[in-house]
Amino acid sequence: MALEMDEKNDTDCVKENNETNESSFPQFTLFDITIDSGLQDDEGNELPRPFNKNQMRKWLRKVKWENRKAEKRASEKARAKERRRQAREENIDLGPNRKALKKMKLEKQKRSTSIVIDLSFDHLMMEKDRFKVIKQILRCYSINRRSETPVQFHITSFGEKSKSDMARHNGYENWDIHFQEKSYLDIFPKDKIVYLTSESENIIEEFEENTAYIIGGLVDHNQYKGLCHNIAVEQGIRHGQLPLDKYINMKTRKVLTIDHVFEIVLRVCEGMPWQDALLKVLPMRKGAHICDNVSSSNSSIDTSCNNEVVT
């Protein structure tokens, strides 16, 4: 009798432990496939944990994104359709739609000025910062396509990491962008290259035809300050900065994203005055306002605007 009671107790303990093990490891669904994160195989043998804590967190985010991708895109299309409907009712011109933009690819006359995003900094960024760079490139592409006089748009040093990140956007190979694995030094004449960097002592007032202006594709949270300027000096190419201090004051530090710089250059190339271009492009949270001694015609300079500029 005592032996039977012990066996029963052992059986209950094993059952309780199994239930605890099964409930302690969550299950996740990807494309209707249940993935068990337990640590035992079918025979009850212990298996090593496949991910550490950070890797598991990233994997779960990816699973969640994949499961919600179709639903999110459908929701975005519905919102866009509603915006177009409201615009039609209020007689608001939203500009060309996506179908019209695709037809414009070969119809628009482009300027000879080129804007180049240098993606040679992949090894200096974490994955989330590389994704930020790609997101900003998408904005540049959209802005350029909608321009009546677009510039030549190049992506250089387009390596394996950048290709993998960009592959999340289907059909990017057909975009009106020149994706090139080579460096800009192998594509453009050296005397026709200008690297845009806030550390340069040269102030750019106008953009030259048949010239490539380089924007560093780096999101570094100011960790590598001066890197692009040092690269330009070492390579013996021209460099310059945008004249932000000359025309505007800002409440915050003058840190510009890739798409901010791209659009400012594009607007000035279109013929927009510097002052108007800066106020149009910079977000409201930056608190940008005209320097006291700068007129609306950009004819005077306010020497008191000497805030730090980071591009």
N, C-alpha and C positions, 0 to 999 in steps of 0.2 A: 504493500500500500504506500509506504514511504517513497519507494522507488518511482511508482506511478505519479505521485504528487510532484516529485522533483522534475520528472520528464515534462509534466504539464507546465510547471513553472518555467522551465527552460524554453519550451515551445512558445509560451506567451511572451517571454523576454525577446526572443528572436523576432517574433512577429511585430512587437512594439518597436524594436530597433529598425526593422525594415521600413515600417510606416514612417518613422522619424526621418530616415535617410531619404525616402521618396519625397517627403514634404519639404525637406530642407533645401532641395535643389529645384529652382524654378524651371519651367519649360517655356520655350519661345517658339513662335510660329513664323516661318518664312515661306511664302508662296504655298500655304496650306500644308507645309511639311513640319511636323513637330520635332524639334531638336531638343533632346534630353541633355541637361548639363550635369547629370550625376557622375560619380566617379567609379562605377562598377560596370563590368561587361555582363553578358548574358549568363555567364557561369559564376558570377559573383566575385570575380577577381578584381582587385583594386587597380584602377587605371590612374595615370598621372593627369593632373589638371592641365588642359590644353592651353589655357590663357592665364596670364597674370591679371591683376586687378585692372590696370589701365587698358590692356589689350581687350579684356572682356567688355569694358565700358564702350570702347570705340566700336567693337563688333556689334553690340546691342544697338548703338545709334544707327549703324549702317542697316541693320535688320529693320529697325523702325522706319527709317527713310524709305527703304525698298517697298515695305508694305503699304506706305501711305502715298507713294509717288503718283500713282494713277489718280487717286482721289484728289490729291492736291492740285494736279494739273487740270483736272476737270473743274475744280472750284475756281481756279484762276481764269479759265476760259469763260466761265459763267459770269464772273465779275467784269471781265473785259467787255463781254457782250452787253451787259447792263450799262456800263459807262458809255459805250457807243450809242446805245438807245437814248440815254439821257442827253447826250451831246446833240443828236439829231433833233430832239424835241426843242432844245434851247438854241439851235442854230450855231453850235460851237464847232469850229474846225479842229479836229484832232490830228490833222496831217495824214499822210499816206498810210494805208494799212499794209499788213505784211505781204500780201500778194503783189501789191503795187511796188513795194520796195524791192522785191525779187526781180521784177522786170526792169527796175532802174539800174541794175548792176552795170550793164554795158551802155546805157543811154547817157549817163551823166559824164560830163567832161571833168576830169580830175585835175587838180593842181599838180605842178611838178614838185612842190614841197612834200617831203616825206616825214611822217612821225613814226619813230621806231621804238618799240618796247623791248628792252634788253632783258632776256630771261636767263642770264648767266649766273644768277644768284640762288638757284634752287637748293644748293647744299648749305646755305646759310639760314634757311627757313624751316619751321615745322610745317606739318601737313596743313593745319588750319590756316596758316599764313599764306601758303601757296594757293589754297582755295580762294583766299581774299584777292590775291593777284589776278586769278582767273576771272573772278566776278567783276573786277574793275575793268578787265579787258573786254568783257561782254558789254559793259556800259559804253566804252570807247567805240566799239563796233556799231552799236545802235546809234550813237550820236553822229558818227561819220556817215552812216547810211542815210540819215535824214537831212544831211546838209545838202544845199543846192550846189555847192562847190567843194566836194570832199577832197581830203588830202590822200596821198598814197600812204597806206597803212601797212607796216611791216612788223612781224614778230621775229626776232633773231635769237640764236642760241636755244632753239626749240628742242630741248633734250627729252630723254625718256620720261623723267618725272613729270615734265610739263605736258607731254603727250598723254600720259596716263590720267592726269588731272583734267585735261581738256576733253578726253574721251567720254566724260560724263555728259557732254552736250552733243547729241547725235547730229551728224552732218556738218560738223565744223569745218571739215576739209573743203567744203563748197562755199564757205563764207568769202566775202570780198576782202580778204586779208592775205598778205604774203607770209606764209609760215615757212621759215627757213632754219635749218639746223646750223648754218654757218654763223659766224660772228659778223657784226655790221662792218668790221674792218675788211672783210672779204667780199663785201657786196657794194660798198660805196667808196668813191675816191676819198682819200684821207683829208684832203683840203675841203671837202664838201660835207663834213661831219661836225656837228656841234652837240656836245653833251650838256643837257640841262641839269644844273646842280646849284643848290642854294649857296654853296660855299665859294662859288666863283666870284671874282671881283669884276667880271664883265657883265654889264647890264644890257639885256636885249631890248631894243626898241621896235624892231621890225624883223620879219622872217623872210629869208632869202629864197628865191626860186632855185630849183635844182639842188636843194640842200636837205640833208637828213638830220632831224633833231631827235636825239636819243633821250628816252625816259627810262630810268633804271627800274626794272620790274622787281622791286624789293619792298616787302613789308617787314620792317625790322624794329618798330617801336623805338626808333632813335638809338638803337644799339650799335649800329655801324655808321655813325655820323661822319660825313666827309669821305666815305668810301668811293662814291661815284666821281667826286672831284679828283681824288688821288688816281683813280683809273685813267681819267682823261689826261692828267698831267703825265703819267707814265707812258701812255700811248702816243703822246705828242699831238693830240687833236684839240680843236677849239672847244671851249666850254663857256657857258653863260647862265645867268639866272633871270627869272622873270622880274619885271620892275614893280613888285608889290609895294615896296616901301615908298615908291614915288607917288603912288596914286591913292592908296587906301590905308586906313588904320583898322586893326582888328582887336576884339576883346580877348581873344584866345591866341595861343601860339600859332604862327602861320605854317601849319603842317598841312600840306596838300596831298591828296591821294593821286594815284596815277590818272584816274579819269578826270579829276579836276584840272591837272596840268594839260592833259590832252585837249579838253574842251576849250580851255583858255587859248591855247595855241590855234585851234581850229577857228574860233570866233574872230580872233585878230586877223587871221589869214583871210577870213570872209570880208574883212573891211570894218569890223566893229571897233570903236575906240577902246583903248586899254581899260579905261575907267569903267565903261559900260560892260565890257567882257568880264572883268573881275567881279563886279557887283551881281551880274547875272549868274555866274557859275558858282561862286562861293556860297555855301549853305548859310541859312539864317542864324544857326547856332554859333557861327564864327563871329557874328556881330560886326561884319565888315561895314565900314562907312567911309565916305570920302574924306581925305585929308583936308584940313581947314583951308590951306592955301592952294588947293588944286581946283581949277575951274572945270565946268562941265565939258569944255572943249579940250581939256588936257594941255592947256597952253602954259601952265605954271607948275612949279614943283614945291612941295612942302618938305623942307629939309628936316622937319622935326619928326618925321615918320621913320624911325630907325629901329623898329622891332625886329626880332629874330625871324628869319624866313627859313623854313625847312620844306624842301620839295622831294 
